[in-house]
Amino acid sequence: GASPLNSTGTFIFDGTLFSIPGQIAFPATQAASTGANVLDDYEENNAWVPADGTAEAVAFTVTSARSTKIGRAVFVPADLAYGTATGASGAVITGLPYTAGAAAGAVSVGFTNNGISTYAYVRASTTNIELYTNAGSAITNLQMSGKTISFAGCYFV
């Protein structure tokens, strides 16, 4: 039979390219499938830009912000510092690389120096992460003023 390797040493199976050794190459543009058990998308984004999602437009200093999308799951670790803020608006980090689906996403706050037990989640159908206390009260921009936060989240599109 025909060799499963092409002239460049790439394994061809069912139209999907597997680069040797052990790499799966996804096309630059998603070839969407309606099959529930088909992994048809993988993307890495090394530069999503977190921004303040309130009317105060607080400036952030972003140390790092990445995303990885595997199928419908999006993973977003980031480290950033809030600039000076005076507002009582609930703190919202916006600019996630994909709009969340109908369910909220989980965010784990690894570190913050705001002195408050901080919890966060991705609000459904938005590109927003919202910050809350362990009692469920919104953390304000003022409470985050000049503070840093490191987090990692996962949500579905």
C-alpha positions in Angstrom: 0.0 0.0 0.0 0.9 3.7 -0.1 3.2 5.0 2.6 1.5 7.1 5.3 4.5 9.5 5.2 4.7 12.2 2.6 8.0 13.5 1.2 8.6 15.9 4.2 8.2 13.1 6.8 4.7 14.2 7.8 2.3 11.4 8.7 -1.0 11.7 6.8 -4.1 10.1 8.3 -7.6 10.9 7.2 -6.6 14.3 6.0 -5.1 15.3 9.4 -1.5 16.1 9.5 0.7 14.7 12.3 4.2 16.0 12.3 6.8 13.6 13.6 7.6 13.4 16.4 4.2 13.6 18.1 2.8 17.0 16.9 -0.7 17.6 15.7 -1.0 20.5 13.3 -4.3 22.4 13.3 -5.1 24.7 10.4 -4.7 28.4 11.0 -8.5 28.8 10.4 -10.7 26.4 12.3 -12.3 23.6 10.3 -15.4 23.4 12.5 -17.1 20.1 13.0 -20.6 19.3 14.3 -19.4 16.1 15.9 -19.6 16.2 19.7 -16.4 14.2 20.1 -14.2 15.9 17.5 -11.4 18.2 18.6 -11.3 20.7 15.8 -9.6 23.8 17.3 -6.4 24.6 19.2 -5.1 28.1 19.5 -2.4 29.9 21.6 -2.5 33.6 22.1 0.5 35.2 23.8 -0.9 38.7 24.0 -4.5 39.2 25.0 -4.9 42.6 26.5 -6.6 42.9 29.9 -8.3 46.2 30.4 -10.6 47.9 33.0 -14.2 47.1 32.2 -15.7 50.0 34.1 -16.4 53.6 33.2 -13.4 54.7 35.3 -11.0 53.2 32.7 -8.3 52.4 35.2 -4.9 51.8 33.5 -3.3 48.4 34.0 0.3 47.4 33.9 0.2 43.9 32.4 3.2 41.7 33.3 1.8 38.7 31.4 -1.5 37.6 29.8 -1.8 34.5 27.7 -4.6 32.3 26.5 -4.9 28.7 25.1 -8.1 27.5 23.5 -8.6 23.8 23.2 -11.9 23.0 21.5 -14.5 25.1 23.5 -12.3 25.5 26.6 -10.3 28.7 27.0 -7.5 29.0 29.6 -6.4 32.5 30.7 -3.5 33.1 33.1 -2.5 36.7 33.7 -0.5 38.9 36.1 -1.3 42.6 36.2 -1.2 45.7 38.4 -4.0 48.2 38.8 -3.2 51.9 38.3 -4.6 54.6 40.6 -8.3 54.3 41.0 -10.9 56.2 43.1 -14.2 54.7 42.0 -16.6 52.6 43.9 -17.5 50.5 40.8 -17.1 46.8 41.1 -13.7 45.8 39.7 -14.0 44.2 36.2 -11.2 43.0 34.0 -12.3 42.9 30.4 -10.8 41.9 27.1 -10.8 38.1 27.3 -9.9 36.8 23.9 -13.3 35.0 23.4 -16.8 35.7 24.6 -17.9 33.2 27.2 -20.8 30.9 26.5 -24.0 30.7 28.5 -22.3 29.4 31.7 -19.9 31.4 34.0 -16.3 30.4 34.1 -14.0 29.7 37.0 -11.0 31.9 37.9 -8.5 31.1 40.6 -6.8 34.1 42.2 -3.2 32.9 43.0 -2.1 36.2 44.5 -3.2 39.7 45.3 -1.8 42.3 47.7 -5.2 44.0 48.3 -5.6 42.5 51.8 -9.0 41.0 50.9 -9.9 37.4 50.3 -10.5 37.7 46.6 -12.6 35.5 44.3 -13.3 35.9 40.7 -15.3 34.5 37.8 -15.9 34.9 34.1 -19.4 36.4 33.6 -21.5 34.3 31.1 -21.9 35.8 27.6 -19.2 38.4 28.2 -15.4 38.9 27.9 -15.3 40.0 31.6 -13.7 38.8 34.8 -15.4 40.2 38.0 -13.8 40.3 41.4 -15.6 39.6 44.7 -14.9 39.0 48.4 -15.5 35.7 50.0 -18.8 37.2 51.3 -20.0 37.8 47.8 -19.5 41.6 47.8 -18.0 43.3 44.7 -14.4 44.4 45.2 -14.2 48.0 44.0 -11.6 49.7 41.8 -10.6 51.8 44.8 -9.8 48.6 46.7 -7.6 47.4 43.8 -5.9 50.8 43.3 -2.2 50.3 43.1 -2.5 46.6 43.8 -1.5 43.5 41.8 -3.4 40.4 41.0 -2.3 37.1 39.5 -5.0 34.6 38.3 -5.7 31.7 36.1 -9.1 31.0 34.7 -11.0 28.5 32.5 -14.3 29.1 30.7 -16.2 27.7 27.7 -17.2 29.5 24.5 
